[in-house]
Amino acid sequence: WHQLSLLILRRLYFRMALAPTVGSPAESWIVEVDAHLVGNRRKEAANAAEQALAAFRAAGDEAGQARALSKLGSARLRLRRFAEAAMAYAEAVDLRLRLGDNAGQGDAQVGLATAEHGQGNFAAALAAAQAAVVLSSEAPAGGAGTASAACDVAAEVCIALGRPEEAARLAKECLVTQRRARNADGMAVAEQTLIRVCLRGGDAVGALRAAKKACSRMCEVGDGLGQASMLRVAAELHLRAGRVELAGQAAEEALAILRAQAPQKAGDNELGDRPELNRIVAEASIAHGERPPSVASRAAALAALARLREALEARADGAFLSAQRSFLASGAGSQKDLDLVLGPLTQNDPMAAVFVQSHMPASALLADQAAQGQPFCLRRFHAEPARGVSGKLEWEQTMGAVTITFPLVSDDYKDGSVDVQMSTYHLQVSLQGKKLAPLSGVLAGVVVFGKSWWEVREEESKLRVRGVDTSTKKRTLVIHLTKLEHKAWLQLWHSEKGELAHPLARGRFSWTAEMHEDVQEDQKALSALAPLRCGSCDGDGMGDATRAGARSGVADDFVISPDDLCVGIHASQTENALVIGVHFDGEALRVAQERTGVEDLLAADVWEDQLCIFLRGDEQNPILWARLAGRVCPEESAWCVTTSDRFRSRQRECGAPAPVLEVRLTKSSASQGRWQAMFSDCWQHRLMLSNYGELEELRWLLDSDAAARQALAAIAARGEVRTSDEAISDDAEGAADEPREAELAAAVLTDDQRDEVHRRLHAWREERFEGLPGARLIQRSDMGLQEQGFASYVSTVVSEITQRVGCSGKARWSAALGRYSYIH
C-alpha cells in the first residue's frame, strides 16, 4: 500500500506540476515518459508512451504522434522488445517523412537501426543507419549528433557482418564530418567508435593511433577526463603488446591527470578508469620485478587475495566466492597475483585444485576476457567464388549458405505481388503472376528447404525529377538459401549445356516396372515446388541448434555438447603458424547437421595470446580454451572443415570420412620460429565415449532377447487358441512360422547368458578418448554417477561438509531426523 500511495502521489504531482506548462494531457504523458526513463522504470515508460500516443491520435496531432512513437520505441528498446520497437520507429519515420522533418526522421532512423540490429536484421539496420546519416546532413541544426549515433550503429552492424574494414571507414568518415562541424561531443563519440572498431577488427596499431590523436585533441580543449580515458586505452594496448614500460608510463600519466582534476570530477571517475589504471600500473611493476605502488585499490586487491587463500585452505565456498568478487571489483589485481597465491596450493594439494576448478568460473580461472580486448571472431567459412553478378542479380556465398539479391521496380511491386516457389534444387520467382527469368532455374547445388527464406527489404532514397527532390522507396528482393552440403558452388545456376542434368533430376536406374514407379514418385517429390517461407528468422539463428529451448544459465539445456561430437584434438606448429584441429565423429556430425548447418554450429574466438573454440550457444563450456605461449596475429587467423586420418580409428564407422575443424593461427613477427611449448595453459572439454560400442552391444542383446521371447509367446498363444475349423489354415501358418521360430529361438539368451550380460552391464563404466597431452579438463556442472572424476567431486563435497560442521567421524543417530546422520 505504501508503494501504491507513492505511485498515486507521483502521478498527481506530474499532473499538478505540469498543468501550467503543458497544453494537453498528452504532453503530460510525454513528460512522464521522460521521467520514467530517467528513473529506469521501463515498463511504466512504455505504458505512459502508449497513453500519450492514444491521446495524440485522438487529437489528430501527427507531430505529437511521431514524438510519442519515438518515446515508445525507446522504452521498448530498453525492454529488449526489438520487434515492437522497430514497428514503433518505422511508423515514426513515416510520420516524420510526411511532415518534412528531416532532423526528427534521422533520429527515428537511428532508433530503427538499433532495433533492427537487436533483432539480427543486419542489412535493414545498415540501411536505416545510412539513411539517418543522409538525413542528418540535410538537417538545419542538431544533425551532427544524429550522424555520430548513426555511424556508431552502422559500424557495429558492419562488425557483426564480418566487415571490419568497412566499419573502420565509416567511423573515420564520421570523425571527419564531426571535425568539420566542430561538434566536440560528436567527435568524442566518433573517436570512441573508431577505437572500438579497430579493436574488434584486431587492428591494435590503428586503435593506438586513434587514441593518441584523441588524447592530443582533448588536451587542446582542456578535457582532462577524456584525456585520461584515452591514455588508459593506450596503456591497455601497450600492455597487451608486451610494452610494459610504455604501459606503466601512460597509466601513471592518466592517474596524475585524474588527481589534478576537481574533487567532484575525480570522484565521478573513481569507479571508471582509476581501478583499471591501478591494475595496469601494478602489472607493469610486477613485470619489471618491482613492488607495485600502495594505493587503496591495490590494498583492497591484496586483502581480497589473503581472504581468497584462507577460503581455499578452509574449502569455504561462500567465503571463496565473496573474496573472488572483491578481488575482481578492486581492479588492481593481476593474473600473476592469482598464480603466486593460488598456484602453490593447487600444485601441492590435488583437492585444492579440484575446489578451484569447481568454484571459480571459467571467465576468472582461465582468463578475464574483458581485459583482453575484443577477439577476432571466426563464424563463417569462406568460399570461392565469394560472389557473382548476372545482370541485375547479385549473389554471394559462404560454405553454408547462398544469398541472392535482386532490385524490384517500384511501379511493378505491390504488397503480395511476389511469389517465391522452391524445391530442393529448383527456384522459381514470380512478380504479379509473371515468372522472373533471372531468378528462376535449376540451382547448382541442393538446399535445405525448411531453413531457407526470402523477404523484400525497403530503404528510403532520394529521386530528382525535373529539378525537384522527391522521396521514394528502394525495394530489394533477398533470397537466403541454406546449403545441404558444406561446400562451395562454382556458379549459382546449373548449366545443362553439354553437361548432364542436375544429380537429383537424373534419378536412379530402374531394373523393374515397380522400381520405375518408385523412382518416378521420388522424382516428383523432389521436384515439386512449394511456397518458400517469407521473412528471415529471429536473430541470426546462431546457437539455437545446440539447445533445446531458451538459455537458462545451466548446461543441462543443451542437447548437443562437445562430448557428443568430438573424438580428438591435436595441435602442431611450423615456423610461422599454429594449427589446432578438432576431430569429429562423422555420424554424430551428420546427426547434428539435421538440426543446423556447420556454420551455425561451430565458432572460434582468437586473441593475441588466447584461443577459444566452442559450439555456438554453449560458450560457457568450450571445446578448447588455451593461453598461447607466444603471440599471434588474430586478424590473419583462418579456419576450414576438412578430413583427416589422424583419429579415423576412433570413428564409429571407420570407412566414412573423418571430419576435422582446423584453425590456423599466424605467429606475430616477434614470435616467429619454433616455440618450446605451444600453450602456457590449456583447458579442454571431455571427449566422446570410447567404449560406447560395448554398452550398445549389451543393450542390443537384452533388447533382442526380450523381443524374441515376446514374439515366441505370441506364436505359442496363437497355436493354442484355435478351433477345429481353423486347424487346416493354422497348420499352414505354423509351417510358415517354423523358420521364424528357429530364428527367434537363436536370439533367446539362456539364464546363464542373461546373467552374464547383466553382470557386464552393471560393471560397465564409461571411458573417454584422450585429449591433448597436458590439457586440463573443464569441470561440468552436471556430473553423473558413473563419470570420471565423480569420486573427486564427492570427496570435495564431503570435505566441505566436514569443514562446515566440524565432524569427520562415523555417522551418529539423530533423534530429530530419526536416522543416522554425519551432520551432528
Order of alpha helices (4+ residues) and beta strands (2+ residues): alpha-alpha-alpha-alpha-alpha-alpha-alpha-alpha-alpha-alpha-alpha-alpha-alpha-alpha-alpha-alpha-alpha-alpha-alpha-alpha-beta-beta-beta-beta-beta-beta-beta-beta-beta-beta-alpha-alpha-beta-beta-beta-alpha-beta-beta-beta-beta-beta-beta-alpha-alpha-alpha-beta-alpha-beta-beta
